[in-house]
Amino acid sequence: MTAAAASIPGLQVRDVLAGRDAPPTSDQAAAFDQLAEDDQVKSTPTILVGKSGETPRQVALSSPADVQSVAAALDDAVSNR
């Protein structure tokens, strides 16, 4: 993390490292974890497709770059009016 932070011009690495363990940061991380658990997001990327007002469905990906499955899910969602 230090190397990544140091690669960003103007970023205060010491502040970044100090802030990562601060209560607001850990509180926000816990909230993100809970949201992921509630939405059954278990991997990255997780793509959910659906129409507004409907429960979205997770797209089964064969790889992180599987655009064909995403395109098919979008086509299916649009065609099921």
Steps between C-alpha positions, in 0.01 A plus 500: 500500500788733574640462148160556341436812709849632431441470125223763513642852473401725788352223714622507859601137556529542878142632517370214284671239716379665822145526371461138397453389862293799613147422629320677211698290251434170676134596550464566126679173416262310729202667330633399157555143623144484633357635176697241300374225729140624476524507119679164488803650329773241547746582224642778291369580252137433583258619234129527578253565218130581520235752424421785737272387779585131452746284688818487291657168407870427527675436170705179502842596364749254352779754565528858628506620138195298386316770308295250302311380809436858608375596154272194491358584845432858394335385177285257698397766751403744224309241296294376797265797523 
